[in-house]
Amino acid sequence: MASREVSFLAFFLIWARYQKWDVPHLHVRMCHWLEECTDPERVLMVFRGAAKSTIYAVYKAWKLYRNRAHRSLVWSADNDTAGMLTADTINVLRNHPLTRGMLPKKPGAKKFWVDGAPDARNASMRAVGVNSNATGARADDVDFDDVEVPGNIETPEARLKIRNRINESTHIAVPGAQKTYIGTPHTHDSIYPERIAQGAAVLKIPLFEHVKRYNEGVDRRLRYAFEMPVAEDGLYVILGIHKAARLLVQNEDFFVIGKEVVFLKPPGAVIDICSMCNWPERFTRATIEQRRKETRTLNGWDSQYLLEAKPIEEIRLDPERLIPYDMKPTLGMANRTPVMMLGTVQIVGAKCRWDCSLGKIDSDASALSLVLTDAGGRLYWQFSEGLTGDLAEQCQRIRQLVIEYHIPSVTVEVNGVGGFVPNELRNHLAGRGVAGKPQTPLVCGVVEDHSTTNKNKRILDAFEAPLSNRFLWAHVSVTDGPVWDQMKDWNPGGKKDQPDDYIDSAAGAIAATPVRIGRGHTAGIPAADGVAIWRPVSGVHEVTLEATE
C-alpha cells in the first residue's frame, strides 16, 4: 500500500486538538523519537502518569494510517492490559479526522483488521498477555507495553519466565521488524536496562532532570551541583517518603545560598533536591507531594518516577551496603606464632558454615560460607561457594578449602539431611574419606547445628546490624556471584521457598561470630598439612597493625 506523508507529530497534534489537550514539551519529544528512531529494538521509559501508553496508541493508529498492510503484535503483562492499548488505538482510528472509515463496524476488542488489510491470517493489531500463546503469528512491529508489573517479577524464576516468553518474539517478528518496550522498571533485575545494555535505543524521561539525594539528613547545609542552571520553576526539595513526606517551601523551610540548600536545623530524614520537572503544568507541587505521600518506599519512587531499576518494595538486605575487597588471607609468623592477615589487618577468628544439600529437585544449593573477623569486630565475608556433586565430592571440596584458608572448624546444619553428613565430613578431614587413598589428617573440628529459629528471622537478625552499621565487608567473588541477587530479592515476609541458600549459610556464620575471638591454644604448634593454629592467644605480640579505614 502507498504510504501517506503525514508526520506523527502532525497526526498527534490534530488528535490533541480534537481531544482538547494541551501538549507539553515532553509529548513532543516522544512524538519525534517514536517517528525518527528506526533502530530494530528500542526502549521508551517515561515516568508514571506521563501518558506514554496513550501517545503510543495514537502512534499505532498513525502507523496503520500510513500503511494499512502494517501488522502489530502487542504483548503486555496480561490479556486485559494488552487489550487497553488495542482499545485506545481503535478509538483513535474511529474518531481521528484522518482515519475515519478505516475500521469495520465491529472490530474485535483484542484483534482487528483495518479495511484493506491484505493479510487475512495476521491481524492489523493483536493483543495478548505475555504468558499467552502467540505461536504462528507474524508481525512488522512487536510492542511490549507494560510487560513488567509487580505481580510478575517477584522472583528470579518469574523474571526468567518473562524473558523466555519475550524471546519468542524473535520467531514472530518478520525480517526488518521493530521491537519497542514501553514501561517503567519494577525491579533491580528489570528487562528495560538489560535491553539498553544489549544495544537498544532509548528515550528516558524521568520526572526531574536533576536529582541529588541525601539519605541521612544530618547536616544543615546540603550542596547540589546540577550541570544545568535551575529552571524557572525553581528547586523541589522533598523531605521523607510515604505518609510523612513533604514538599518543602523555599524561604520558609529552607533557604538557597549559592549552590547549597540551608535549613535552620538538620532535617533528620531523607532529602531529595530536584530541578527541572518534565511536566510542571500537570505535575504541580501539590501533585508531586501527594504522589510522594502515596508511594510507600524510596525504591518505589525511584523506579516509577526517576526510572532507576530498583524493586518497588524496600530492600531489607541491601547488597550495596556491603564493602567490597579483593584479597585472600595469608598466614605468617610473629613471635614464632602463626598469625593470619588480611592485607594489613590481623584476623582473630573465623566461622565456616555448611548448609548441606544432596541435590534433590527444588532443593537449595549446598552452600558453604566463610566469615572472618578482626580485633575490632569487623566481619569479612571471604567466600560463599555452592558445592556440587555427591556427598563425597562435596566433602573433598571442603577439605581443599580448609587447607587453603586454614579453617579451624566447620559448622554443619543438620536440618533435613540427617546425622550422617557431619560424620562423613569428619572422615574426609581425617583423611579416611577416599577408599584406598588415605590422606593427611587435618586438625579441623566439625560442629553440628540444628536450627529451630524461623529462617527469615535468623537471616534478618544476622545481617541487619552489620549492614546498617557498615561493618560487613565482602570479597568480590561474593558480590559478583548469586549472593547479590539473593539479597536484592529477599523478602523477610516472603515464601518459604524463596532463593536464600547462600545468605542463609552466611547468616549462620555471622550469628556464630563473637565480637572478639581469643581462645587459649598452645601457641606455635602447627597442625597437620599446613593448617596452623593461627587464632591469637593472651600475651604480648610485637605485630604492627593498620586500621582499615
C-alpha positions as CSV (number, residue, x, y, z in Angstrom):
1,M,0.0,0.0,0.0
2,A,1.2,3.5,-0.7
3,S,2.2,5.5,2.4
4,R,0.6,8.8,3.3
5,E,3.2,11.5,4.1
6,V,2.0,13.0,7.3
7,S,4.4,13.2,10.2
8,F,3.5,11.6,13.5
9,L,3.7,14.9,15.4
10,A,1.3,16.5,13.0
11,F,-1.0,13.5,13.3
12,F,-0.8,13.6,17.1
13,L,-1.4,17.4,17.3
14,I,-4.6,17.0,15.2
15,W,-5.8,14.4,17.6
16,A,-4.8,16.5,20.6
17,R,-6.8,19.4,19.3
18,Y,-9.8,17.1,18.7
19,Q,-9.4,15.9,22.3
20,K,-8.8,19.5,23.6
21,W,-5.4,18.5,25.1
22,D,-2.7,20.9,26.0
23,V,0.5,19.4,24.6
24,P,3.6,19.7,26.9
25,H,7.1,19.6,25.6
26,L,7.8,16.0,26.7
27,H,4.9,14.8,24.5
28,V,6.6,16.5,21.5
29,R,9.8,14.8,22.4
30,M,8.1,11.4,22.5
31,C,6.4,12.0,19.1
32,H,9.7,13.0,17.4
33,W,11.5,10.0,18.9
34,L,8.8,7.4,18.0
35,E,8.9,8.5,14.4
36,E,12.6,9.1,13.9
37,C,14.1,6.2,15.9
38,T,14.3,3.3,13.4
39,D,16.5,1.0,15.4
40,P,15.4,-2.6,15.4
41,E,15.0,-2.6,19.2
42,R,14.2,0.4,21.4
43,V,13.0,1.3,24.9
44,L,10.6,4.1,25.9
45,M,10.8,4.8,29.6
46,V,8.8,7.8,30.9
47,F,7.7,8.4,34.4
48,R,4.4,7.2,35.7
49,G,1.4,9.3,34.7
50,A,3.1,10.9,31.6
51,A,0.6,9.4,29.1
52,K,3.2,7.3,27.3
53,S,0.7,4.4,26.5
54,T,-1.9,6.9,25.4
55,I,0.6,8.5,23.0
56,Y,1.7,5.1,21.8
57,A,-1.9,4.2,20.9
58,V,-2.0,7.3,18.7
59,Y,1.3,6.2,17.2
60,K,-0.1,2.7,16.3
61,A,-3.1,4.4,14.6
62,W,-0.7,6.6,12.6
63,K,1.3,3.5,11.5
64,L,-1.9,2.0,10.1
65,Y,-2.9,5.3,8.6
66,R,0.4,5.4,6.8
67,N,0.2,1.7,5.7
68,R,-2.9,-0.5,6.0
69,A,-0.8,-3.6,5.5
70,H,1.1,-3.0,8.7
71,R,0.8,-5.7,11.4
72,S,1.4,-5.2,15.1
73,L,1.5,-7.7,18.0
74,V,1.1,-6.2,21.5
75,W,2.4,-8.1,24.4
76,S,1.6,-6.9,28.0
77,A,1.6,-8.4,31.5
78,D,-1.8,-9.9,30.9
79,N,-4.6,-10.0,28.3
80,D,-6.6,-7.2,29.9
81,T,-3.6,-4.8,29.9
82,A,-2.7,-5.7,26.3
83,G,-6.3,-5.0,25.3
84,M,-6.2,-1.5,26.7
85,L,-3.7,-0.4,24.1
86,T,-5.8,-2.1,21.4
87,A,-8.9,-0.3,22.6
88,D,-7.2,3.1,22.6
89,T,-6.0,2.5,19.1
90,I,-9.5,1.5,17.9
91,N,-10.8,4.7,19.5
92,V,-8.3,6.9,17.6
93,L,-8.9,5.1,14.3
94,R,-12.6,5.5,14.7
95,N,-12.6,9.2,15.6
96,H,-9.4,10.8,14.2
97,P,-10.3,13.1,11.3
98,L,-7.7,11.4,9.1
99,T,-8.7,7.8,9.9
100,R,-12.4,7.7,9.9
101,G,-13.8,4.9,7.8
102,M,-10.7,2.7,8.2
103,L,-12.4,0.3,10.6
104,P,-15.2,-2.2,10.1
105,K,-18.3,-1.6,12.1
106,K,-17.5,-4.1,14.8
107,P,-13.7,-4.5,15.2
108,G,-12.5,-7.2,17.6
109,A,-11.6,-5.9,21.1
110,K,-8.2,-7.6,21.1
111,K,-7.7,-8.4,17.4
112,F,-8.9,-6.4,14.4
113,W,-8.2,-5.7,10.8
114,V,-8.5,-2.3,9.2
115,D,-10.3,-2.1,5.9
116,G,-8.0,-3.0,3.1
117,A,-5.6,-5.1,5.2
118,P,-4.2,-7.8,2.8
119,D,-3.2,-10.4,5.4
120,A,-6.3,-12.5,6.4
121,R,-4.3,-14.6,8.9
122,N,-2.4,-11.9,10.9
123,A,-4.5,-9.0,12.2
124,S,-3.6,-5.4,11.8
125,M,-3.3,-5.3,15.6
126,R,-3.4,-8.2,18.0
127,A,-3.1,-8.0,21.8
128,V,-2.0,-10.9,24.1
129,G,-0.7,-11.4,27.6
130,V,2.9,-12.2,28.0
131,N,2.0,-15.8,29.0
132,S,-0.5,-16.3,26.2
133,N,0.3,-18.3,23.1
134,A,1.3,-16.3,20.1
135,T,2.9,-19.2,18.1
136,G,2.3,-18.9,14.4
137,A,1.7,-15.1,14.4
138,R,3.7,-12.8,12.2
139,A,4.2,-9.1,12.8
140,D,6.0,-6.0,11.5
141,D,6.1,-4.5,15.0
142,V,6.2,-6.2,18.3
143,D,5.2,-3.9,21.2
144,F,5.9,-4.8,24.8
145,D,3.6,-2.4,26.7
146,D,3.9,-2.7,30.5
147,V,5.1,-6.3,30.1
148,E,6.8,-5.9,33.5
149,V,4.5,-5.3,36.5
150,P,4.8,-6.0,40.3
151,G,2.8,-9.2,40.0
152,N,5.0,-11.0,37.6
153,I,8.5,-10.0,38.7
154,E,8.5,-11.1,42.4
155,T,11.1,-13.9,42.0
156,P,14.0,-14.7,39.7
157,E,12.0,-17.6,38.2
158,A,9.2,-15.3,37.3
159,R,11.5,-12.8,35.6
160,L,13.2,-15.6,33.7
161,K,9.7,-16.8,32.6
162,I,9.0,-13.3,31.1
163,R,12.4,-13.3,29.3
164,N,11.7,-16.7,27.8
165,R,8.3,-15.5,26.6
166,I,9.8,-12.3,25.1
167,N,12.4,-14.4,23.3
168,E,9.5,-16.0,21.4
169,S,9.1,-12.7,19.6
170,T,12.3,-13.5,17.6
171,H,10.3,-16.1,15.8
172,I,7.2,-13.9,15.3
173,A,8.8,-10.7,14.0
174,V,9.4,-10.7,10.3
175,P,12.8,-9.6,8.9
176,G,13.1,-5.8,9.4
177,A,10.5,-5.7,12.2
178,Q,10.9,-3.3,15.1
179,K,10.5,-4.2,18.8
180,T,9.5,-1.5,21.3
181,Y,9.5,-1.8,25.1
182,I,7.2,0.7,26.9
183,G,7.1,0.9,30.6
184,T,8.8,1.7,33.9
185,P,11.2,-0.7,35.9
186,H,9.7,-2.6,38.8
187,T,12.8,-4.5,40.0
188,H,16.6,-4.3,40.2
189,D,16.7,-7.0,37.5
190,S,14.5,-5.1,35.1
191,I,14.2,-6.0,31.5
192,Y,14.5,-2.4,30.3
193,P,18.1,-1.6,31.4
194,E,19.0,-5.1,30.2
195,R,17.8,-4.4,26.7
196,I,19.5,-1.0,26.7
197,A,22.8,-2.6,27.7
198,Q,22.3,-5.0,24.8
199,G,22.2,-2.0,22.4
200,A,18.6,-1.0,22.2
201,A,17.9,2.7,21.5
202,V,16.3,4.5,24.4
203,L,14.3,7.6,25.3
204,K,14.3,8.1,29.1
205,I,12.4,10.9,30.6
206,P,12.2,10.9,34.4
207,L,10.0,13.3,36.4
208,F,13.0,15.5,37.2
209,E,16.1,16.0,35.0
210,H,18.3,16.5,38.1
211,V,18.2,14.9,41.5
212,K,20.6,15.0,44.4
213,R,19.7,12.7,47.4
214,Y,20.9,12.9,51.0
215,N,19.9,9.7,52.8
216,E,20.6,10.8,56.4
217,G,19.7,14.5,56.6
218,V,22.2,15.1,59.4
219,D,23.6,18.4,58.1
220,R,22.0,21.9,57.9
221,R,23.7,22.7,54.6
222,L,23.2,20.4,51.7
223,R,25.1,21.1,48.5
224,Y,23.8,20.4,44.9
225,A,25.8,20.9,41.7
226,F,23.4,20.4,38.8
227,E,25.1,20.6,35.4
228,M,22.5,22.9,34.0
229,P,21.0,26.0,35.6
230,V,18.0,25.6,37.8
231,A,14.8,26.0,35.8
232,E,12.3,28.8,36.2
233,D,10.1,26.6,38.4
234,G,13.0,26.6,40.9
235,L,14.2,23.8,43.2
236,Y,12.0,21.0,44.5
237,V,13.2,20.0,48.0
238,I,11.3,16.8,49.1
239,L,11.5,15.5,52.7
240,G,10.9,11.9,53.5
241,I,8.7,9.2,51.9
242,H,5.1,7.9,52.3
243,K,2.7,9.5,54.8
244,A,5.3,11.8,56.4
245,A,6.6,13.1,53.1
246,R,6.6,16.9,52.5
247,L,7.5,19.2,49.6
248,L,9.3,21.9,51.4
249,V,8.8,25.6,50.8
250,Q,11.7,27.9,49.9
251,N,12.3,30.8,52.3
252,E,10.1,29.1,54.9
253,D,11.5,25.6,55.4
254,F,14.9,26.3,53.7
255,F,17.0,28.9,52.0
256,V,19.1,28.7,48.9
257,I,22.6,30.2,49.3
258,G,24.8,29.7,46.3
259,K,24.7,26.0,45.4
260,E,23.5,25.0,48.9
261,V,20.1,24.3,50.5
262,V,20.3,25.6,54.1
263,F,18.0,24.6,56.9
264,L,17.6,26.2,60.3
265,K,18.3,22.7,61.8
266,P,19.2,19.3,60.2
267,P,16.0,17.8,58.6
268,G,16.7,14.4,60.1
269,A,15.3,12.4,57.2
270,V,16.0,11.7,53.5
271,I,16.1,14.8,51.4
272,D,15.8,14.9,47.6
273,I,16.9,18.2,45.9
274,C,15.4,18.2,42.4
275,S,15.3,20.5,39.4
276,M,13.6,20.8,36.0
277,C,10.3,19.0,36.3
278,N,9.4,17.5,32.9
279,W,5.7,18.3,33.1
280,P,5.2,21.1,35.6
281,E,1.8,22.0,34.2
282,R,0.4,18.6,35.1
283,F,2.7,17.6,38.0
284,T,2.2,20.7,40.2
285,R,4.0,20.9,43.5
286,A,0.8,19.8,45.2
287,T,0.5,16.8,42.9
288,I,4.1,15.8,43.5
289,E,3.7,16.0,47.2
290,Q,0.6,13.9,47.0
291,R,2.3,11.2,44.9
292,R,5.3,11.1,47.2
293,K,3.0,10.6,50.2
294,E,1.2,7.7,48.4
295,T,4.4,6.0,47.5
296,R,5.4,3.5,50.2
297,T,9.1,3.2,49.7
298,L,12.0,5.2,48.2
299,N,12.6,2.3,45.9
300,G,9.1,2.6,44.6
301,W,9.6,6.4,44.0
302,D,13.0,5.8,42.3
303,S,11.7,3.1,40.0
304,Q,8.4,4.8,38.9
305,Y,9.4,8.5,38.8
306,L,13.2,8.5,38.5
307,L,13.3,5.4,36.3
308,E,16.0,3.7,38.3
309,A,15.9,-0.1,38.2
310,K,15.0,-1.0,41.8
311,P,12.5,-3.3,43.4
312,I,9.4,-1.3,44.4
313,E,9.5,-2.8,47.9
314,E,12.1,-1.7,50.4
315,I,15.2,-3.8,50.5
316,R,16.0,-5.2,53.9
317,L,19.3,-6.8,52.9
318,D,20.8,-4.1,50.6
319,P,23.9,-5.6,49.0
320,E,25.1,-2.1,48.1
321,R,25.9,-1.7,51.8
322,L,28.5,-4.5,51.6
323,I,32.1,-3.1,51.4
324,P,33.9,-5.0,48.7
325,Y,37.5,-6.1,48.9
326,D,39.8,-8.3,46.7
327,M,42.4,-10.2,48.7
328,K,42.8,-13.5,50.4
329,P,44.0,-14.1,54.0
330,T,47.7,-15.1,54.3
331,L,49.4,-17.0,57.1
332,G,52.7,-15.7,58.6
333,M,54.7,-15.9,61.8
334,A,55.1,-13.3,64.6
335,N,57.0,-14.2,67.8
336,R,57.1,-17.7,66.5
337,T,53.3,-17.8,66.5
338,P,51.1,-18.2,63.4
339,V,49.3,-15.0,62.5
340,M,46.6,-14.7,59.8
341,M,46.5,-11.4,58.0
342,L,44.0,-9.9,55.5
343,G,46.0,-7.2,53.9
344,T,47.2,-5.2,56.8
345,V,44.5,-6.4,59.2
346,Q,45.0,-9.2,61.6
347,I,42.3,-11.8,61.5
348,V,41.4,-13.1,65.0
349,G,38.5,-15.5,64.2
350,A,36.7,-17.4,61.5
351,K,33.3,-19.1,61.2
352,C,32.6,-21.5,58.4
353,R,29.1,-22.9,57.9
354,W,27.9,-25.5,55.5
355,D,24.2,-25.8,54.7
356,C,24.3,-29.1,53.0
357,S,22.1,-30.2,50.1
358,L,22.2,-33.5,48.4
359,G,21.0,-32.3,45.0
360,K,17.3,-33.1,45.3
361,I,15.0,-31.4,42.8
362,D,13.9,-28.0,44.0
363,S,16.3,-28.1,47.0
364,D,18.6,-25.3,48.0
365,A,22.2,-25.1,46.8
366,S,24.7,-26.8,49.0
367,A,26.2,-23.5,50.3
368,L,29.5,-23.1,52.2
369,S,30.3,-19.7,53.6
370,L,33.4,-18.4,55.5
371,V,33.2,-15.2,57.6
372,L,36.4,-13.8,59.1
373,T,36.6,-11.2,61.9
374,D,39.3,-8.8,63.1
375,A,40.0,-7.4,66.6
376,G,37.7,-4.5,66.0
377,G,34.7,-6.8,65.4
378,R,34.6,-6.1,61.6
379,L,33.3,-9.0,59.5
380,Y,34.8,-10.2,56.2
381,W,32.7,-12.5,54.1
382,Q,35.5,-14.3,52.4
383,F,33.6,-16.7,50.2
384,S,30.2,-18.2,49.6
385,E,30.5,-21.3,47.4
386,G,27.9,-23.6,46.0
387,L,29.2,-27.2,46.3
388,T,28.3,-29.7,43.6
389,G,28.5,-33.5,43.1
390,D,27.7,-36.2,45.5
391,L,28.3,-36.0,49.3
392,A,31.9,-37.4,49.0
393,E,32.8,-34.8,46.3
394,Q,31.4,-32.0,48.4
395,C,33.4,-33.2,51.5
396,Q,36.6,-33.3,49.4
397,R,36.0,-29.7,48.2
398,I,35.5,-28.6,51.8
399,R,38.8,-30.4,52.7
400,Q,40.6,-28.3,50.0
401,L,39.1,-25.1,51.3
402,V,40.1,-26.0,54.9
403,I,43.7,-26.3,53.8
404,E,43.6,-23.2,51.5
405,Y,42.1,-20.9,54.2
406,H,43.4,-22.6,57.4
407,I,39.8,-23.0,58.6
408,P,39.8,-24.2,62.3
409,S,36.2,-25.7,62.3
410,V,33.2,-26.2,60.1
411,T,29.6,-26.0,61.4
412,V,27.2,-28.2,59.6
413,E,23.4,-27.5,59.6
414,V,21.8,-30.9,60.1
415,N,18.2,-29.9,59.5
416,G,16.7,-32.3,57.0
417,V,19.9,-34.1,55.9
418,G,20.3,-36.4,58.9
419,G,23.2,-37.0,61.2
420,F,25.4,-38.9,58.7
421,V,26.7,-35.8,57.0
422,P,28.9,-34.5,59.8
423,N,30.4,-37.9,60.3
424,E,31.1,-38.2,56.6
425,L,32.9,-34.8,56.7
426,R,34.9,-35.8,59.7
427,N,36.1,-38.9,57.8
428,H,37.3,-36.8,54.9
429,L,39.0,-34.2,57.1
430,A,40.7,-37.1,59.0
431,G,41.9,-38.5,55.6
432,R,39.7,-41.5,55.6
433,G,37.1,-40.3,53.0
434,V,38.6,-41.7,49.8
435,A,38.7,-45.5,49.8
436,G,42.2,-46.9,49.2
437,K,43.7,-43.4,49.2
438,P,44.5,-42.3,52.7
439,Q,45.2,-38.5,53.1
440,T,47.0,-36.5,55.7
441,P,44.7,-35.8,58.6
442,L,43.7,-32.2,59.2
443,V,43.1,-30.6,62.6
444,C,39.6,-29.1,61.9
445,G,36.6,-29.5,64.0
446,V,33.1,-30.4,62.8
447,V,30.2,-28.9,64.8
448,E,26.6,-30.0,64.3
449,D,23.9,-27.4,64.5
450,H,20.1,-28.0,64.4
451,S,18.4,-24.7,63.7
452,T,15.0,-24.1,65.3
453,T,14.6,-20.4,64.7
454,N,12.5,-19.2,61.8
455,K,14.9,-18.9,58.9
456,N,13.8,-15.5,57.7
457,K,14.2,-14.1,61.3
458,R,17.6,-15.8,61.6
459,I,18.8,-14.2,58.3
460,L,17.4,-10.7,59.2
461,D,18.9,-10.8,62.8
462,A,22.3,-11.8,61.4
463,F,22.6,-9.3,58.6
464,E,20.7,-6.2,59.7
465,A,23.1,-4.8,62.2
466,P,26.3,-5.4,60.2
467,L,24.8,-3.9,57.1
468,S,23.2,-0.9,58.9
469,N,26.4,-0.1,60.7
470,R,28.6,-0.8,57.8
471,F,31.0,-3.3,59.3
472,L,30.4,-6.2,56.9
473,W,33.0,-6.5,54.1
474,A,32.6,-9.0,51.3
475,H,35.1,-10.4,48.9
476,V,34.4,-9.5,45.2
477,S,33.8,-13.2,44.5
478,V,30.8,-12.9,46.9
479,T,29.4,-9.7,45.4
480,D,29.9,-11.0,41.8
481,G,28.1,-14.3,42.5
482,P,24.4,-15.2,43.2
483,V,24.6,-13.5,46.6
484,W,23.9,-10.1,45.2
485,D,20.5,-11.1,43.6
486,Q,19.5,-13.2,46.6
487,M,20.0,-10.2,48.9
488,K,18.1,-7.8,46.5
489,D,15.2,-10.3,46.1
490,W,15.0,-11.4,49.7
491,N,11.7,-10.6,51.5
492,P,11.6,-11.2,55.3
493,G,7.9,-11.9,54.9
494,G,8.4,-14.0,51.8
495,K,7.6,-17.5,50.9
496,K,9.4,-20.5,52.3
497,D,11.0,-21.4,49.0
498,Q,12.5,-18.0,48.1
499,P,16.1,-18.3,47.0
500,D,18.2,-17.7,50.1
501,D,20.7,-20.6,50.4
502,Y,23.9,-18.5,50.2
503,I,22.7,-15.8,52.5
504,D,21.3,-18.3,55.0
505,S,24.7,-20.0,55.1
506,A,26.5,-16.7,55.7
507,A,23.8,-15.7,58.3
508,G,24.7,-18.8,60.4
509,A,28.4,-17.9,60.2
510,I,27.7,-14.2,61.1
511,A,25.4,-15.1,64.0
512,A,28.1,-17.5,65.4
513,T,30.9,-14.9,65.3
514,P,31.7,-13.2,68.6
515,V,32.9,-9.7,68.5
516,R,36.3,-10.9,69.6
517,I,37.6,-14.4,69.4
518,G,40.6,-15.3,71.7
519,R,40.6,-18.8,73.0
520,G,43.6,-20.4,74.7
521,H,45.6,-22.7,72.4
522,T,49.1,-23.9,72.7
523,A,50.9,-21.3,70.5
524,G,53.2,-22.3,67.8
525,I,52.2,-25.9,67.4
526,P,51.4,-26.4,63.7
527,A,48.5,-28.6,62.7
528,A,49.0,-31.3,60.0
529,D,49.3,-30.4,56.4
530,G,50.0,-26.7,57.0
531,V,46.7,-26.0,58.8
532,A,48.1,-23.8,61.7
533,I,46.5,-22.7,64.9
534,W,46.6,-19.0,63.9
535,R,43.9,-17.5,66.2
536,P,45.6,-15.3,68.8
537,V,46.1,-16.2,72.5
538,S,46.7,-14.0,75.5
539,G,50.0,-12.3,75.8
540,V,52.1,-9.6,74.2
541,H,52.9,-9.8,70.4
542,E,55.1,-7.4,68.5
543,V,52.8,-7.1,65.5
544,T,52.1,-3.8,63.8
545,L,48.6,-3.5,62.5
546,E,47.0,-0.7,60.4
547,A,43.4,0.4,60.5
548,T,41.2,-0.5,57.6
549,E,39.6,2.9,57.3
